[in-house]
Amino acid sequence: MELLRIDCLGKPLRLVGALAGWQQLFWDEQLVSQKNASAENEGVFTHRFSMLAKADGANENKTELEQAITVEFEVDVHWEPFSLAYRLILNQEVVDAGTRTTQEISRQVPSVTGEFKQNTSKIGLMSLAFKLLKSAKVIKVILAGATLAAYSYLFSFQFAIALIACLVIHEWGHIRAMKYFGMKTKGIYLIPFFGGLALSEDKINTRWQDVVISIMGPSFGLLLCLGFIGAFWLTGNPFFAGLATFNAFINLFNLLPIVPLDGGHIVKSICFSSSTRFSFALMIAASALGIYACYRLQLYFMVFFLSVGSVEILMEWRYRKLSLLLPLDRYGQIFSALWYVATIAALILVIWYCAATGDTVLGMPLRILQN
C-alpha cells in the first residue's frame, strides 16, 4: 500500500510498504531504495540514495551546473496501532518532517503512474472500448430487465419489483460507503439469479475501508427489513412480512464468512489485522462459539457455512502479512466484530419473528436455516 507521498526537489517521493516489513521508495516513479521483508517489520528504517540535480548558476561557459545530493529518508512505522513519522534529509539538512494517520491513508487518492501512449494499431479496439463504456447505462438497463423477468417468472411481478428494490438498497449501502471514503463508483449492476454488484473505480487502502464498505450493504438491508416490519404492523398485510423475511435472508446469506461474500471480507479484515498468538486463539474460540450457538438454535445451514468459512480463514492466516491493506487497530477490531455480530443477530430475529406468525411461506427461510 502507499504509505506516504511528499514532494522532493519538485518531484514526488512515494513510500510503499506492507505489514510483512518490506518497503519500497520511489522518486519520480523510479525505485531508489528497498527494504526486504523481515521479522523486524516495524520501527525506524532509513532509506539512502544519491542523485544529480541541476543547480541555478553558471560557469565561464554559462553552462548548467550539476550538484550531487545525498538523500536520507527516515521512517518510523508501527502497525498495531498504525503510526508513521518521517524525516526527509538532504545533504544532512532536514527539509521536511511529519506524520501519517490511518484516516489520511483511508482517504488518499490513488496515484497514477506512467503516461498513456496511443498506439495506432489499437485505435479500433480503443474505439470499441469507448463505445462500450458509453453504453454502461444501457447494460445496466438490460441486466435490470433480465433480473425483473427472472424474478417475475419465479414469484410474481409485484414481488419481483420489491425484491429488486431490496437488492438496490443493499448495493446502495456499498456505494454510499465508497463515496464516504472518496472513491469513484461505477454504479450498481443487477445480475439475474445472483443478486447485485456495486463497482468502484478505485482500490481500497485499509482493512477499515473493507469492513465498512462490506457491512454497509447488509446494514442498509436491515434498516429496510425494519421498515417492512413497521408496514406489516400498520397494515397487517403479510406481503410486507414476506418482503422483510426474504430480504433478511438475502442479507444474512451475504454475511456468511466466505469470500467473496460481504461476511468473508469483514471476518478476514478483523482476523488478519492482528499478528499475536492470542488473537489467533481468540479467533478459533469465537468461531467455535458461533458454530455451537447456531447448532443450539438448530440453524444447521449456518453451522455448515460457518465451519467452511472458519477453515478457509484459518488456512489463509499465515499469509496475512503479505496483504497491502493497512490493518485495523484494536478498537477497530472490537467495533467491527460487534457490528458484524449485531447485524447477524438482528437479521435472524427478523426471520424468527416473521416465521412465528404461522404463515407457511414466511417460515420457509427459517426452515432453510434449520434444514
ROBA-492963 format. One record per residue (C-alpha): x, y, z. Coordinates in steps of 0.02 Angstrom, whole numbers, padded with zeros to 5 digits, always signed. Each point is the difference from the previous one (the first is absolute). Layout:
<recs>
XYZ
...
</recs>
This chain:
<recs>
+00000+00000+00000
+00055+00180-00023
+00050+00062+00173
+00061+00173-00046
+00016+00120-00147
+00094+00166+00018
+00095+00121-00110
+00189-00018-00016
+00094+00123-00111
-00156+00033-00101
-00040-00182-00032
-00108-00127+00096
+00083-00110+00131
-00110-00152+00038
+00019-00131+00136
-00086-00167-00028
-00002-00139+00130
-00091-00147+00080
-00024-00079+00170
+00133-00131-00042
+00131+00137+00020
+00053+00034-00179
+00010+00179-00061
+00034+00079-00169
+00043+00183-00028
-00035+00080-00169
+00063+00170-00057
-00076+00064-00162
-00079-00175-00019
+00172-00083+00001
+00048-00126+00135
+00144+00078+00100
+00001-00104+00160
-00073-00162+00065
-00012-00092+00167
-00040-00186-00008
-00128-00087+00111
+00066-00059+00168
-00054-00046+00176
+00039+00180+00050
-00148+00070-00094
-00014+00166+00093
+00107+00134+00078
+00122+00123-00078
+00056-00030-00179
+00121+00113-00095
-00001+00007-00190
+00156+00076-00082
+00034+00044-00180
+00093+00133-00101
-00049+00103-00151
+00065+00135-00114
-00107+00157-00002
+00020+00151-00112
+00046+00155+00098
-00031+00182-00046
+00160+00087-00048
+00127+00007-00138
+00185-00025-00028
+00110+00090-00124
-00086-00088-00145
-00172+00037+00074
-00045-00184+00006
-00116-00079+00130
+00079-00069+00157
-00040-00171+00073
+00004-00024+00187
+00015-00168+00087
-00133-00019+00135
-00005-00134+00134
-00177-00043+00053
-00046-00084+00164
-00180-00045+00035
-00033-00058+00178
-00163-00091+00036
-00063-00054+00171
-00147-00116-00032
-00108-00103+00120
-00144-00109-00058
-00105-00042+00155
-00063+00133+00023
+00062+00084-00157
+00112+00153+00012
+00129+00073-00117
+00124+00141+00022
+00127+00053-00130
+00146+00118-00032
+00072+00051-00169
+00184+00047+00011
+00094+00077-00146
+00189+00016+00022
-00019-00023+00189
-00132+00138+00011
-00179-00041+00051
-00115+00076-00131
-00164-00087+00042
-00075-00097+00145
-00173-00057+00051
-00118-00142+00042
-00128-00108-00088
-00164-00065+00072
-00121-00138-00043
-00133+00127-00048
+00117+00082-00127
+00040-00166-00081
-00185-00046-00005
-00041+00157-00097
+00153+00013-00112
-00023+00009-00187
+00088-00143-00091
+00153+00063-00093
+00007-00025-00187
+00166-00063-00065
+00058+00010-00179
-00076+00089-00149
-00117-00072-00129
+00076-00009-00175
-00117-00025-00146
+00038-00144-00116
-00072+00023-00173
-00017-00188-00022
-00123-00003+00146
-00112+00144-00053
-00141-00118-00049
+00002-00090+00167
+00006+00165+00094
-00149+00065-00096
-00098-00158+00040
+00047+00010+00185
-00054+00183+00004
-00168-00046-00074
-00022-00138+00129
+00039+00121+00140
-00127+00123-00069
-00130-00139-00004
+00024-00048+00183
-00170+00073+00040
-00076-00105-00137
+00082-00156+00074
-00071+00044+00171
-00175+00017-00073
+00014-00167-00093
+00060-00090+00156
-00137+00080+00105
-00131-00054-00127
+00068-00178-00003
-00002-00004+00191
-00179+00062+00005
-00054-00131-00126
+00089-00140+00095
-00076+00043+00169
-00171+00031-00076
+00005-00176-00073
+00052-00076+00167
-00119+00101+00111
-00113+00140-00062
+00024+00168-00083
-00040+00096+00159
+00118-00105+00106
+00136+00014-00134
-00010+00191+00007
+00014-00002+00189
+00144-00126-00003
+00097+00107-00124
-00028+00149+00114
+00076-00102+00142
+00153-00041-00106
+00022+00181-00053
-00011+00062+00181
+00132-00129+00051
+00119+00051-00139
-00037+00184+00031
+00069-00026+00176
+00165-00057-00078
-00001+00150-00118
-00030+00124+00142
+00147-00074+00097
+00113+00013-00153
-00046+00182-00025
+00028+00034+00185
+00182-00051-00026
+00013+00110-00154
+00002-00145-00124
-00069+00017-00176
-00142-00122-00036
-00062-00080-00160
-00175-00033+00066
-00111-00150+00037
-00021-00150-00114
-00142-00126+00025
+00043-00179-00050
-00142-00125-00028
-00005-00138+00133
+00159+00066+00081
-00056+00165+00079
+00093+00163-00026
+00173+00074-00014
+00067+00171+00051
+00158+00048-00094
+00134+00128+00039
+00137+00072-00110
+00122+00013+00147
+00081-00132+00109
-00014-00003+00189
+00152+00042+00107
-00049-00059+00174
-00088-00142+00089
-00119+00129+00075
-00058+00047-00174
-00028-00183-00040
-00105-00024+00157
-00107+00155-00020
-00032-00023-00187
-00043-00184+00025
-00114+00019+00151
-00095+00154-00058
-00096-00104-00128
-00075-00119+00130
-00024+00147+00120
-00105+00093-00128
-00091-00164-00032
-00037-00017+00186
-00073+00175+00007
-00112-00043-00147
-00056-00159+00092
-00050+00105+00150
-00098+00114-00116
-00093-00150-00072
-00037-00064+00176
-00071+00172+00044
-00110-00004-00156
-00059-00175+00050
-00049+00062+00174
-00096+00147-00073
-00092-00091-00139
-00002-00182+00053
+00041-00046-00180
+00110-00157-00002
+00078+00062-00163
+00111+00119+00101
+00047-00138+00122
+00050-00108-00148
+00111+00139-00068
+00081+00021+00171
+00032-00187+00013
+00079-00027-00170
+00097+00163+00009
+00070-00053+00169
+00046-00171-00071
+00091+00077-00149
+00101+00117+00111
+00035-00138+00127
+00068-00110-00139
+00114+00144-00053
+00072+00006+00177
+00063-00180-00005
+00189+00001+00031
+00044-00060-00175
+00089+00103-00133
-00062+00082-00111
-00155+00028+00108
-00006+00156+00110
+00024-00103+00158
+00159-00076-00068
+00079+00171-00026
-00055+00058+00173
+00063-00152+00097
+00165-00006-00095
+00031+00185+00034
-00032-00024+00186
+00102-00160+00018
+00146+00051-00111
+00026+00167+00089
+00091-00079+00146
+00157-00107+00002
+00004-00065+00179
-00031-00180+00051
-00130+00061+00123
-00100+00074-00144
+00016-00163-00095
-00066-00098+00151
-00140+00128+00023
-00049-00020-00182
-00012-00189+00019
-00102+00018+00161
-00119+00126-00082
-00026-00114-00149
-00035-00150+00113
-00120+00104+00105
-00095+00060-00154
-00014-00176-00069
-00061-00068+00168
-00128+00141+00021
-00072-00033-00174
-00005-00186+00037
-00097+00029+00162
-00122+00111-00096
-00018-00139-00130
+00066+00114-00137
+00092-00141-00088
+00017+00099-00162
+00101+00130+00095
+00101-00136+00089
+00058-00072-00166
+00051+00165-00079
+00078+00067+00159
+00108-00156+00007
+00052+00018-00182
+00039+00185+00020
+00099-00027+00161
+00108-00134-00080
+00033+00113-00150
+00054+00146+00109
+00110-00110+00111
+00089-00069-00153
+00037+00176-00065
+00060+00065+00169
+00184-00028-00039
-00007+00114-00152
-00082+00148+00087
+00160+00105+00006
+00014-00001-00189
-00157+00105-00014
+00018+00179-00061
-00146+00059+00108
+00033+00102+00157
-00061-00107+00149
-00133+00049+00126
+00054+00060+00170
-00065-00086+00157
-00150+00117+00015
-00041-00027-00183
+00006-00189+00020
-00118+00002+00150
-00121+00125-00077
-00005-00095-00166
-00030-00166+00087
-00143+00071+00104
-00078+00082-00154
+00013-00163-00097
-00075-00110+00137
-00138+00124+00040
-00053+00010-00183
-00007-00189-00015
-00101-00016+00161
-00124+00134-00055
-00028-00083-00170
-00029-00170+00083
-00125+00082+00119
-00095+00073-00149
-00011-00173-00080
-00050-00079+00166
-00135+00131+00032
-00079-00019-00171
+00004-00190+00011
-00093+00009+00167
-00153+00073-00089
-00042-00176-00056
-00001+00039-00187
+00074-00145-00100
+00091+00111-00124
+00071+00114+00134
+00071-00150+00093
+00096-00062-00153
+00164+00096+00032
+00005-00063+00180
-00027-00179-00061
+00143+00023-00122
+00114+00056+00142
-00053-00150+00104
+00006-00129-00140
</recs>
